[in-house]
């Protein structure tokens, strides 16, 4: 019997960690199932996937592509040329790599790549992370065979017969954390961050680039956190780190505030957090559900179709999280956070209810769907 050749899969998309980390999780799951699987990523030139994907051990090709802006810009005027250029390069990549399946995870680069792959009759699959589908995925829905989703009710965006409810793929270290008792990592986290085990710990995360409202809400009310004897692990993001560092240095007795540009050990940060403040991106929600943390979401108003607010509202309706709007945050975020830190009963309710969003096997489920597409192709 002839030995089966390794699968060849292209995974496209990116732009933010919310697209990149699920894509890497899918790739890791494919490799776990079939160790010789050949995987090529396709991203957008100049975006963070061009750094993060090689760091995860995978090859990546870049396309000259960006999203449409909400106002008239030079980038918008160049958009048609970028689509043509990216489609041409996507065709070249497919000719060279000869994929047996293509996966689009959303973001700029997935559009041209998945569209060209479908024209070339490469079995294709989309992964939609949000409760409100992104524009790229909605445009590609008619071209693909399967659409893996993380929320119920997605028939309003996609053909029902193509939907597979999988949940969102999560970083391996977060899945491993959830499979352990958090207390087993907590001691390591206390040492790693230099924390006081007797104090309450607040985790503030605004994404890898940072969130201006979260940062300003924290720094402008930092004295209240210090006075309440709360210690903070605060990821400011690279755009805001220097400014926050300068402002924090002027605050007396700020030693309990751990300001970081980026958290490389998010597993340890989650393990030690009593309460979390976060944007409401799909990846953040899935991770927080898996580790069952009480969270206050501050949805970003600057995302397509306001999908973060819709993500957060779904959890608020289920009493699985609290939400403060971006406009309300400067005046009330820290006050409501301190109230939640003091209310252990509410913390327990939120922890219990958020776990229904946890899907630890999501990456494996999606990888299985990819393999099915390859094996069932006539």
C-alpha positions, 0 to 999 in steps of 0.5 A: 500500500502506497504511503499517503503524501503529507497534506498541504494547507494554506492558512490566510488572514491576520492583521491582529492577534485575534486573527493570528493566534487562532490561525496558529492554533489551527496549524498546530492542531493539524500538525498534531494530527498529521505531523508531516502536514505542510503549512504555508501562511499568507498574510498582509505585508507590514502587519503583525502576522509577518513577525508572529507566524515565523516566531511560531515556526511557520513560513509566511508569504505577504500580500500588498493588501489593506482594509477599506478605511471609513473615510476617503484616504490614499489607501482607499484610492489604492484599494482596487490596485491592491486587490488586483496585485494581491490576487495575482500573487495569491495565484502565484503562491497557489501555483507554487505550493499546490495546496489541498485546502485553504483556510481563511481566518478573517483579516485583509489577506484572507480575501484574495487568497481564499477567493483565488483558491476557490476559483482554482477549486481548492477546497476552502474553509472559513473561521469566523470568530465573532458573533457579528460576521466580518465583511471579508468572510461574508463576501467569501461565504458563497465560495467556500465549502465550510464555515466554522463559527464560535457563536449560535445564530450565525445563519443570519450571515451564512448559509446554514448548510455550511455552518459548523459550530466549533468555538474559537481556537485558543493558544496552546498554553491557555488550553493547558492552563485551563486543564490544570488547577489555576492554583498550580500556576498561581505560585509561579505567576506571583514569583514571575510578576513579583506580586504580593500573594495577600493582595487582590490582583487586577489584569488589564489587557487591551490587545497587542497594540493597546487600547487608548481608552483603557490606558487613560482610564487606568492611569487617570484613576491609578491612585484609587487602585493604589489606595485600595491596596490592589496590585495591577498587571497592565498590558498597555500595548506598544503604542502607549507604553512609553507614555504610560510609563512616564505618567506612572513614574510620577505616581507615589507608591506605584510599585504594585502596578506592573506595567508591560508593553506586551505579556509574553506569559498570558497564561501566568497573568490569567492564573493570578488575576482576580478580575480582568478588564479587557476589550471584547475581541473574540479571542479574548472572550474565548480565552477568558471563558476557558480560564473562567475569569470575572471580566469587565468588557470595554468594547472597542467602538473602532471595529467593523460593524461594532462587533465587539459590543455585540460580542460583549452583550451576548455575555452580559445577557447571560450574566457571564460578564459585565460591560462598560462602554468606551464612553463611560470608561474614563468616569466609571471603569475603575470604580466598578472594577473595585466594586467587583473586586470586593464582591466575591459572590458576583465574581463566582456567578460570572465565573460559573456563567462564562464557562459555557463559552469555553471550547478547549477542543476548537482548534482540533475540531476545525483541523478535522474539518480541514482534513475532511475537505481534503479527503472527501474531495472527488 
